[in-house]
Amino acid sequence: MSACKRLLCFVKHKSVWTHVKRNVTTWSPVGAAFNAKPHRRLDRFEKSVGLFGVPELSCPAGFQVAANRALEDTELLLGKVCTCPPGGETVQHFDRLSDALCKVADLADFVKVAHPDPSFREAAERTCIEVGTVVEKLNTNVELCKSLKRLLDDPDIVAQLDSDTRRVAELFMFDFEISGIHLDDNLREEAVSLHTKLLNLNNEFLVGSHMPNRIASSVIPSHLQMQFDNEGSFIQIGGLHAESPDDLVREIAYRIYLYPNAELMECLDELLKCRYKLAQLVGYESYGHRALKGTMAETPETVMSFLQLLTDKLSDRTAKDFQMMRQMKKKLNPRNSELMPWDHQFLSGVLRAERYNIEPSLYSPYLSLGACMDGLNNLFSQLYGVSLMSEQPSAGEVWSEDIRKLAVVHDAEGLLGYIYCDFFQRPNKPHQDCHFTIRGGRWCQETGQYQLPVVVLMLSLPHPTKSAPTLLSPGMMENLFHEMGHAMHSMLGRTRYQHVTGTRCATDFAEVPSILMEYFATDYRVISQFARHYETGQPLPESMVARLCESKKVCGAADTQLQIFYAALDQIYHSKPLNCSTTEILQEMQQKFYGLPYTPNTAWQQRFSHLVGYGAKYYSYLMSRAVASMVWKQCFAQDPLNRDMGERYRREMLAHGGAKEPMLMVEAEPAAN
């Protein structure tokens, strides 16, 4: 542990939220680190270590340097792979080659959306496209594929491989197959060209889906203009304002934010056509069939059957939920009681609050960010023997002053990896809660050491104020636990190969550990360990937690049905081309799988950014929720803090990353004693 102690720099300071007339609330070092503004060093002459400690990334131009170095390493490794005799060493070289490119591409993928400096974002975006193009060329490199095929075609050699090495070799071969390695030279070139085109289309759609819409201020009633961002003579609307208590504000935001953007709609059309063309070219019936190969679901037909089954089971409850919403809207606004899509989120919240008195402001004083991080630290310590330890980032290591860096340390195994916590709001930051892999874990044969995983968790929390730390609503707390589930999957999946590290597994399995964490976030036995008032230290009453849990059942069917609609829409978009527009498809799916009326001159699909990262796989959240529910009931419902069960869960599920078939992990999941 001495090496770890040298590595770890604890943040020690007194809480700034203490009051003479109240009990003093004290925090652990990790809690204190998140409940105070960071204290930055003032040494302007300190040399920058570069983003994430990568020296080249002290400036935007460094991305090109890092990319060039990765491409040089790739050429060297390419020679080794193609000349070494078939065996375990072949797979190791493949993984090193993959790692050399992923370390640059994954980092750039994060920076292009999160860095506050446009020059860094633009440099990262160029790097993503450059490295992505190289990856697609490698996936259609015949000599490279032959070196792997020689291995997999020899049963004697395959018999000598351990299960992880064999699985990784098969996954690399699968990448070749879905990229069109079997095609002739001209068609392979066409496949690479389509991949490159998709990289650009994906990026264009992703950026456009988050762009606000503008409208002349004169169109908006003067008394409502202050609800939106003013930009001279224009109003800028960058979201749905779904929580606004004003019906008209919600309607205005919905109609304007979702008003069709011709260029973005054209981009989406081209993206879907390009995906279908690529899938057909490499031998698949549709893009959905290609994307689902190797997942738990396996085929689009299975997904649609799953979604229809859920819809049928929820049908009566969904109808009752919508009827409750209609009654509430009539009560709040008798003159305009028709239930519309912009009402769902607000009215379901009103119904929960009215029935169970769960106004977020009643809970948030007990859920300071520091308290929640304390809770996660305690939970991981009890389940896995893991501690979260705050470190002071070096100069230039982070992209914003308010980033917190955590070292993840196991009480027996030592340092497991690092989590960078990008938790706070800032201009131009995406309003999405996300987990990013920056560097995958792997055993480095060349150094005899384990390459530690590095991840980023991105949230959009309010900053602390002079009088209070950042206070979370119950929903924010649940999202924090969810994203930390992804992070711990990355930390505890100590795989030998980075190609299958942590969350690099089937998409419909990757969400299981994160959704499972939501169950811990609503269990009083867990919450009671950390939820206490930031001023008085008083614990959150058990009755309030019970009300919160019961409230989740209110409108739960309608909420799930909305997700089913999104998942079905995603599947249809990635099936065979239909001779109608994406808006016409949306209108049909909304009627079939949701029930609330389509609003003319709106295009919700242009804000469906998950079509980029989760194309044909949005159903994963629903399927993973079903699996997570099973794991919770079998393993943790009886005792959510049981160390033996935590260790078994890590051993059977988290430790494998993507190195084991997801269905085998689900079937092997241990039952509680």
C-alpha positions in Angstrom: 0.0 0.0 0.0 3.0 2.3 0.4 3.1 3.0 -3.4 -0.6 3.9 -3.3 -0.1 6.2 -0.3 2.5 8.1 -2.3 0.1 8.4 -5.2 -2.9 9.7 -3.2 -3.2 13.3 -2.2 -6.1 13.8 0.1 -8.1 17.1 0.1 -8.4 18.2 3.7 -10.3 21.2 4.8 -13.1 22.2 7.1 -16.7 22.4 5.9 -17.7 25.9 5.1 -21.3 25.2 5.9 -21.2 25.2 9.7 -23.5 27.4 11.9 -23.0 28.3 15.5 -26.6 27.6 16.4 -26.7 24.2 14.7 -25.0 20.9 14.9 -21.8 20.9 12.8 -21.9 18.5 9.8 -18.6 16.8 9.2 -17.6 15.0 6.0 -15.0 12.4 5.1 -12.2 13.6 2.8 -14.1 12.5 -0.3 -17.3 14.1 0.9 -15.5 17.4 1.8 -13.8 17.4 -1.6 -17.3 17.6 -3.3 -18.9 19.9 -0.8 -16.6 22.8 -1.3 -15.2 24.8 -4.2 -11.9 23.4 -5.4 -8.8 25.2 -4.2 -6.5 25.7 -7.2 -2.8 26.2 -7.0 -1.8 29.7 -8.0 1.6 28.9 -9.5 1.2 30.2 -13.0 4.7 28.9 -13.9 3.8 25.3 -13.2 4.3 23.2 -16.3 1.2 21.6 -17.8 1.1 17.8 -17.7 -1.6 17.9 -20.5 -5.1 16.6 -20.4 -5.4 13.4 -18.4 -1.6 13.6 -18.0 -0.9 13.1 -21.7 1.9 15.6 -22.3 1.1 16.3 -25.9 -2.4 17.5 -25.0 -1.2 20.8 -23.4 -2.5 22.6 -26.5 -4.9 21.8 -29.3 -2.1 21.1 -31.8 -1.1 18.2 -29.5 -4.0 16.1 -30.8 -2.3 15.8 -34.2 1.0 14.8 -32.4 -0.8 12.2 -30.4 -2.6 10.9 -33.5 0.6 10.7 -35.5 2.3 8.8 -32.7 -0.6 6.3 -32.4 -0.5 5.8 -36.2 3.3 5.1 -36.1 2.7 2.6 -33.3 -0.1 1.0 -35.4 2.3 0.5 -38.4 4.8 -1.2 -36.1 2.2 -3.4 -34.5 0.6 -4.2 -37.9 3.9 -5.7 -39.0 4.2 -7.8 -35.8 0.7 -9.1 -36.1 1.1 -10.2 -39.7 4.4 -11.9 -39.2 4.1 -13.6 -35.8 3.2 -17.3 -35.7 -0.5 -18.0 -34.9 -1.2 -18.3 -31.2 -1.9 -16.3 -28.0 0.7 -13.7 -29.0 -1.4 -12.9 -32.1 -4.3 -11.8 -30.0 -2.0 -9.8 -27.7 -0.7 -7.9 -30.7 -4.2 -7.3 -31.9 -5.2 -5.9 -28.5 -2.1 -3.6 -28.4 -2.9 -2.3 -31.8 -6.5 -1.6 -30.8 -5.3 0.0 -27.6 -2.9 2.4 -29.4 -5.8 3.7 -31.4 -8.5 3.7 -28.7 -6.3 5.7 -26.3 -6.4 8.6 -28.7 -9.8 8.1 -30.3 -11.7 7.6 -26.9 -10.0 10.7 -25.4 -10.7 12.8 -28.4 -14.3 11.5 -28.5 -14.8 13.0 -25.0 -12.9 16.2 -25.6 -14.9 17.1 -28.8 -18.1 17.4 -26.8 -17.0 18.5 -23.3 -14.0 20.8 -23.5 -15.0 24.5 -23.0 -12.4 25.7 -25.5 -13.6 25.5 -29.2 -10.1 25.0 -30.5 -9.7 21.9 -28.4 -13.1 20.6 -29.5 -12.3 21.2 -33.2 -8.9 19.5 -32.9 -10.4 16.5 -31.1 -13.1 16.2 -33.7 -10.5 16.1 -36.5 -8.6 13.5 -34.6 -11.8 11.4 -34.2 -12.4 11.3 -37.9 -8.7 10.7 -38.8 -8.3 7.8 -36.3 -11.8 6.5 -37.1 -11.0 6.3 -40.8 -7.8 4.3 -40.0 -9.8 1.9 -37.8 -12.2 1.2 -40.6 -9.3 0.6 -43.1 -7.8 -1.9 -40.6 -11.2 -3.6 -40.3 -11.0 -4.3 -44.0 -7.3 -5.2 -44.1 -7.0 -8.6 -45.7 -3.5 -9.5 -44.5 -4.5 -8.5 -40.9 -7.6 -10.6 -41.1 -5.6 -13.6 -42.5 -3.3 -13.6 -39.5 -6.3 -14.0 -37.2 -8.0 -16.5 -39.5 -4.9 -18.7 -39.4 -5.3 -18.9 -35.7 -9.0 -19.5 -35.5 -9.0 -22.1 -38.3 -6.5 -24.3 -36.5 -8.4 -26.3 -33.9 -5.2 -27.4 -32.1 -4.1 -23.8 -31.5 -7.6 -22.7 -30.5 -7.7 -25.6 -28.0 -4.6 -24.2 -26.3 -6.1 -20.7 -25.8 -7.8 -19.7 -22.6 -11.4 -18.7 -22.8 -10.8 -15.0 -22.6 -8.2 -15.1 -25.4 -10.4 -17.2 -27.6 -13.4 -14.8 -26.9 -11.3 -11.7 -27.8 -10.0 -13.4 -31.0 -13.6 -14.2 -32.0 -14.7 -10.6 -31.3 -11.9 -9.2 -33.5 -12.9 -11.6 -36.3 -16.5 -10.4 -35.8 -15.3 -6.8 -36.4 -13.8 -7.9 -39.6 -16.9 -9.7 -40.8 -19.4 -6.8 -40.1 -17.0 -4.4 -41.8 -17.1 -6.4 -45.1 -13.7 -8.3 -45.0 -15.3 -10.9 -47.3 -16.0 -8.5 -50.1 -13.8 -7.9 -53.2 -11.4 -5.0 -53.3 -13.8 -2.5 -54.8 -16.7 -3.3 -52.4 -14.3 -3.2 -49.5 -13.3 0.3 -50.5 -16.9 1.2 -50.8 -17.5 -0.1 -47.2 -14.6 2.0 -45.9 -16.0 5.0 -47.7 -19.4 4.5 -46.2 -17.9 4.2 -42.7 -16.0 7.4 -43.2 -19.1 9.1 -44.4 -21.0 7.9 -41.3 -18.4 9.3 -39.0 -19.1 12.7 -40.4 -22.9 12.3 -40.5 -22.9 11.0 -36.9 -20.9 14.0 -35.7 -23.1 16.5 -37.7 -26.3 15.0 -36.3 -25.0 14.8 -32.7 -23.9 18.5 -32.8 -27.1 19.6 -34.5 -29.4 17.7 -32.1 -28.2 19.8 -29.2 -28.3 23.2 -31.0 -31.0 25.6 -29.7 -33.7 27.0 -32.0 -34.4 30.8 -32.3 -37.5 32.7 -32.8 -38.4 36.4 -32.9 -39.2 37.7 -29.5 -42.3 39.5 -30.8 -43.9 36.1 -31.4 -43.7 35.1 -27.7 -46.1 36.8 -25.2 -44.2 39.5 -23.4 -44.9 38.1 -19.9 -43.3 34.8 -20.9 -40.2 36.0 -22.6 -38.3 36.0 -19.3 -38.7 32.2 -19.2 -36.3 31.8 -22.1 -32.9 33.0 -23.1 -32.9 36.4 -24.8 -30.6 37.1 -27.7 -31.2 40.6 -28.9 -34.5 40.6 -30.8 -34.7 36.8 -30.6 -35.6 34.2 -28.0 -33.4 31.2 -27.9 -34.9 27.8 -26.8 -32.5 25.0 -26.0 -34.7 22.5 -24.3 -38.3 21.4 -23.6 -38.8 23.2 -20.3 -40.8 20.0 -19.3 -40.8 20.9 -15.6 -42.4 24.3 -16.0 -45.7 24.7 -14.2 -46.9 27.1 -17.0 -48.8 25.1 -19.7 -48.0 27.8 -22.3 -44.3 27.8 -21.5 -44.2 24.1 -22.0 -46.1 24.2 -25.2 -44.0 27.1 -26.7 -40.8 25.3 -25.8 -42.1 22.0 -27.3 -43.3 23.5 -30.6 -40.2 25.7 -31.1 -37.4 23.4 -29.9 -38.8 20.5 -32.0 -39.6 22.7 -35.0 -38.1 20.8 -38.1 -34.7 21.9 -39.1 -34.4 21.1 -42.8 -30.6 20.5 -42.8 -30.7 18.3 -39.7 -33.6 16.3 -41.1 -31.7 15.8 -44.3 -28.7 14.7 -42.2 -30.8 12.1 -40.4 -32.2 10.8 -43.6 -28.8 10.5 -45.1 -27.4 8.8 -41.9 -30.2 6.2 -41.9 -29.8 5.5 -45.7 -26.0 5.2 -45.3 -26.4 2.7 -42.4 -28.8 0.6 -44.4 -26.6 0.6 -47.4 -23.5 -0.4 -45.3 -25.5 -3.2 -43.7 -26.7 -4.5 -47.0 -23.2 -4.3 -48.5 -21.7 -6.5 -45.8 -24.5 -9.0 -45.9 -27.1 -8.1 -43.4 -30.8 -7.7 -44.0 -30.8 -4.3 -42.2 -28.7 -2.1 -40.0 -30.7 -3.4 -37.0 -29.7 -7.0 -37.8 -26.0 -5.9 -38.1 -26.0 -3.8 -34.9 -27.8 -6.5 -32.8 -25.4 -9.4 -33.7 -23.7 -10.5 -30.5 -26.2 -8.8 -28.1 -28.5 -10.5 -25.6 -31.4 -9.8 -28.0 -29.6 -11.0 -31.1 -32.2 -9.8 -33.7 -34.6 -6.9 -34.3 -37.5 -9.4 -34.3 -36.7 -10.4 -30.7 -36.5 -6.7 -29.7 -39.9 -5.8 -31.3 -41.5 -8.9 -29.6 -40.0 -7.7 -26.3 -41.4 -4.2 -26.8 -44.8 -5.5 -27.8 -45.0 -7.8 -24.8 -44.2 -4.9 -22.5 -46.8 -2.8 -24.2 -49.5 -5.4 -23.8 -48.6 -6.0 -20.1 -48.6 -2.3 -19.4 -51.7 -1.4 -21.5 -54.3 -1.1 -18.7 -52.0 0.6 -16.3 -50.8 3.1 -18.9 -54.4 4.0 -19.8 -55.1 4.6 -16.0 -51.9 6.8 -15.8 -53.0 9.0 -18.7 -56.5 9.3 -17.3 -55.0 10.5 -14.0 -52.9 13.1 -15.9 -56.0 14.3 -17.8 -57.9 14.8 -14.5 -55.0 16.7 -13.0 -54.7 18.9 -16.1 -58.4 19.6 -16.0 -58.1 20.5 -12.3 -55.1 22.9 -13.0 -56.4 24.3 -16.3 -60.2 23.7 -16.8 -60.2 25.7 -20.1 -57.5 23.6 -21.8 -57.7 20.1 -20.4 -56.5 18.0 -23.4 -53.5 15.9 -22.5 -50.5 16.7 -24.8 -47.0 15.3 -25.0 -45.5 18.4 -23.3 -47.7 17.6 -20.2 -46.4 14.1 -19.4 -43.3 14.9 -17.4 -44.8 17.8 -15.5 -48.1 16.2 -14.6 -46.6 12.9 -13.5 -44.4 14.9 -11.2 -47.4 16.9 -9.9 -49.3 13.6 -9.2 -46.4 12.1 -7.3 -45.9 15.3 -5.3 -49.6 15.6 -4.5 -50.0 12.0 -3.4 -46.8 11.5 -1.5 -45.6 15.0 -0.7 -42.2 14.5 -2.4 -41.4 18.1 -3.3 -37.6 17.9 -4.2 -36.8 20.9 -2.0 -37.8 18.8 1.0 -35.2 16.2 0.1 -32.3 18.2 -1.3 -30.9 19.5 2.0 -30.3 15.9 3.0 -28.7 15.1 -0.3 -25.7 17.4 -0.6 -23.2 16.2 -3.3 -20.6 15.5 -0.6 -23.0 13.3 1.4 -24.0 11.3 -1.7 -20.3 10.8 -2.6 -19.8 9.6 1.0 -22.6 7.2 0.5 -21.1 5.8 -2.6 -17.8 5.5 -0.9 -19.3 3.6 2.0 -21.3 1.3 -0.3 -18.4 0.4 -2.5 -16.2 -0.2 0.6 -18.8 -2.6 2.1 -19.6 -4.4 -1.1 -16.2 -4.6 -2.8 -13.6 -3.4 -0.4 -13.0 -0.3 -2.6 -12.4 3.3 -1.5 -12.8 6.6 -3.5 -9.9 8.9 -2.7 -9.7 12.5 -3.8 -6.6 13.7 -5.6 -5.5 17.2 -6.6 -5.1 17.3 -10.4 -1.9 18.6 -11.8 -1.7 21.8 -13.9 -3.3 21.3 -17.3 -4.6 17.8 -16.4 -8.3 18.8 -16.4 -10.4 21.0 -18.7 -12.3 23.0 -16.1 -11.4 24.3 -12.6 -14.3 22.4 -11.0 -13.3 18.9 -12.1 -12.7 16.4 -9.2 -10.3 13.5 -9.6 -10.8 10.3 -7.7 -8.4 7.4 -7.3 -10.2 4.1 -6.8 -8.3 1.9 -4.4 -9.0 -1.7 -3.4 -8.0 -2.7 0.2 -6.0 -5.7 -1.1 -5.4 -5.1 -4.8 -4.3 -1.4 -4.5 -4.9 1.3 -7.1 -7.6 0.2 -9.6 -7.9 3.3 -11.7 -9.1 6.9 -11.9 -12.5 8.6 -12.2 -12.6 12.3 -13.3 -15.9 13.8 -12.1 -17.1 16.6 -14.5 -20.3 17.2 -12.4 -21.1 20.9 -12.7 -22.9 23.1 -15.3 -21.0 25.4 -17.6 -21.8 27.2 -20.9 -21.9 24.9 -24.0 -21.7 21.7 -21.9 -24.1 19.0 -23.1 -27.1 18.5 -20.8 -26.6 14.8 -20.7 -25.4 12.5 -17.9 -22.7 10.3 -19.4 -19.9 7.9 -18.8 -16.8 8.1 -21.0 -14.0 5.5 -21.2 -10.8 7.5 -21.7 -8.4 4.6 -21.3 -9.3 0.9 -21.0 -7.6 -1.4 -18.5 -5.4 -4.2 -19.8 -2.4 -6.3 -18.8 0.7 -5.0 -20.5 2.9 -7.9 -21.4 5.6 -5.5 -22.6 5.9 -3.7 -19.2 4.7 -6.4 -16.8 2.2 -4.0 -15.3 -1.6 -3.4 -15.5 -2.7 -0.4 -17.5 -5.1 1.4 -15.2 -8.5 2.4 -16.6 -9.4 6.0 -16.7 -13.0 7.2 -17.1 -15.0 10.5 -16.9 -18.5 10.9 -15.4 -20.3 13.9 -16.7 -23.4 15.4 -15.0 -25.0 18.8 -15.1 -25.3 19.8 -11.4 -25.7 23.3 -10.0 -22.6 24.8 -8.4 -22.3 25.3 -4.7 -23.2 28.7 -3.4 -21.7 30.9 -0.6 -24.3 29.5 1.8 -24.8 25.9 0.7 -23.1 23.0 -1.0 -24.5 21.5 -4.2 -27.8 20.0 -3.2 -29.3 17.2 -5.3 -32.9 16.3 -6.0 -33.7 12.6 -5.6 -33.6 12.3 -9.4 -30.1 13.8 -9.5 -29.0 11.5 -6.8 -30.3 8.5 -8.7 -28.5 9.6 -11.9 -25.3 10.0 -9.9 -25.6 6.4 -8.7 -26.4 5.2 -12.2 -23.4 6.8 -13.8 -21.1 5.6 -10.9 -22.4 2.1 -11.7 -20.8 2.5 -15.1 -17.6 3.8 -13.6 -17.3 0.9 -11.1 -17.9 -1.6 -14.0 -14.9 0.0 -15.7 -12.8 -0.1 -12.5 -13.7 -3.6 -11.3 -13.6 -5.3 -14.7 -9.9 -6.2 -14.5 -9.7 -7.8 -17.9 -6.5 -8.9 -19.6 -7.5 -7.3 -22.8 -8.7 -3.7 -23.3 -10.9 -4.7 -26.2 -13.3 -6.1 -23.6 -12.6 -3.8 -20.7 -15.4 -2.7 -18.4 -18.3 -1.4 -20.3 -16.9 -2.6 -23.7 -19.5 -5.3 -23.8 -22.9 -5.9 -25.4 -24.9 -2.7 -25.2 -28.0 -4.4 -23.7 -25.8 -5.7 -20.9 -23.7 -2.6 -20.4 -26.6 -0.8 -18.7 -27.2 -3.6 -16.1 -24.6 -2.5 -13.5 -25.7 1.2 -13.8 -29.4 0.5 -13.5 -28.7 -1.9 -10.6 -27.2 1.1 -8.8 -30.5 2.9 -9.0 -32.0 0.2 -6.7 -29.3 0.9 -4.1 -30.1 4.7 -4.4 -33.7 4.1 -3.2 -33.1 1.5 -0.5 -33.3 3.0 3.0 -30.6 0.7 4.4 -28.2 2.3 2.0 -29.6 5.9 2.1 -29.6 5.9 5.9 -25.8 5.7 5.9 -25.3 9.0 4.2 -28.4 11.2 3.7 -28.2 13.8 6.4 -29.1 17.5 6.5 -26.1 19.6 5.4 -26.6 22.1 8.3 -27.9 20.1 11.2 -26.6 16.6 10.5 -30.1 15.2 11.0 -30.7 12.0 9.0 -33.3 11.8 6.3 -36.5 10.3 7.9 -37.3 6.7 6.8 -40.9 7.8 6.1 -39.7 10.3 3.5 -37.7 7.5 1.8 -40.7 5.2 1.8 -42.9 8.0 0.3 -40.3 8.5 -2.4 -40.1 4.8 -3.3 -43.9 4.6 -3.4 -44.2 7.7 -5.6 -42.1 5.9 -8.3 -45.1 3.7 -9.0 -47.3 6.7 -9.8 -47.4 7.0 -13.6 -44.6 4.4 -13.8 -46.4 2.6 -16.6 -46.8 5.7 -18.8 -43.1 6.6 -18.2 -42.1 3.1 -19.3 -44.4 3.3 -22.3 -42.7 6.5 -23.4 -39.4 4.6 -23.4 -40.9 1.8 -25.4 -42.1 4.3 -28.0 -38.5 5.6 -28.3 -37.1 2.1 -28.6 -39.7 1.1 -31.2 -39.0 4.2 -33.2 -35.3 3.4 -33.2 -35.9 -0.1 -34.4 -38.2 1.0 -37.3 -35.7 3.7 -38.4 -33.0 0.9 -38.6 -35.2 -1.6 -40.4 -35.6 -1.8 -44.2 -36.3 1.6 -45.7 -39.9 2.6 -45.7 -41.3 4.8 -48.4 -42.2 7.6 -46.0 -40.5 10.3 -44.0 -39.0 9.9 -40.5 -41.7 12.2 -39.3 -44.5 10.0 -40.7 -42.8 7.0 -39.1 -42.7 8.9 -35.8 -46.3 9.8 -36.0 -47.3 6.1 -36.6 -45.1 4.8 -33.8 -46.3 7.5 -31.4 -49.9 6.4 -32.0 -49.1 2.7 -31.8 -46.7 2.7 -28.8 -47.4 5.8 -26.9 -50.9 7.2 -27.2 -50.6 11.0 -26.8 -51.2 12.9 -30.0 -48.5 13.9 -32.5 -48.1 17.7 -32.7 -48.0 19.0 -36.3 -44.8 20.7 -37.5 -42.7 19.1 -34.9 -39.8 16.6 -35.4 -38.8 15.0 -32.0 -36.5 12.7 -33.9 -34.1 15.5 -34.7 -33.4 15.7 -30.9 -33.0 11.9 -30.5 -29.2 12.1 -30.1 -29.1 8.5 -28.9 -29.5 7.5 -32.5 -25.8 8.1 -32.8 -24.4 6.0 -29.9 -27.4 3.7 -29.5 -28.5 3.2 -33.1 -30.9 0.2 -33.2 -30.0 -0.4 -29.5 -32.1 2.1 -27.5 -34.1 -0.9 -26.2 -31.1 -1.7 -24.2 -32.3 0.4 -21.3 -35.5 -1.6 -21.0 -33.9 -5.0 -21.4 -31.1 -4.1 -18.9 -33.7 -2.9 -16.4 -35.4 -6.3 -16.6 -32.0 -8.0 -15.9 -31.0 -5.6 -13.2 -34.4 -6.2 -11.4 -33.7 -9.9 -11.4 -30.1 -9.4 -10.1 -31.4 -7.1 -7.3 -34.1 -9.5 -6.2 -31.8 -12.5 -6.3 -28.7 -10.9 -4.8 -29.2 -7.7 -2.8 -32.9 -7.2 -1.9 -32.3 -9.3 1.3 -29.2 -7.4 2.3 -27.9 -4.6 0.0 -24.6 -4.3 2.0 -23.6 -8.0 2.0 -19.9 -8.3 1.2 -20.0 -11.9 0.1 -22.7 -11.2 -2.4 -20.9 -8.1 -3.6 -17.7 -10.1 -4.2 -19.7 -12.8 -6.1 -21.5 -10.2 -8.2 -18.1 -8.7 -9.1 -16.7 -12.2 -9.8 -19.6 -13.4 -11.9 -20.6 -10.2 -13.8 -18.4 -7.1 -13.4 -15.0 -8.7 -13.6 -15.5 -10.1 -17.2 -16.3 -6.8 -19.0 -17.1 -8.1 -22.5 -14.9 -11.2 -22.2 -17.8 -13.5 -21.5 -21.1 -13.9 -23.4 -23.7 -11.7 -21.7 -26.3 -14.4 -21.5 -23.8 -16.7 -19.8 -23.2 -14.1 -17.2 -26.9 -13.5 -16.6 -27.6 -17.2 -16.3 -24.7 -17.7 -13.9 -25.7 -14.8 -11.7 -25.7 -16.1 -8.0 -28.9 -16.4 -6.0 -29.0 -15.1 -2.5 -28.5 -17.6 0.3 
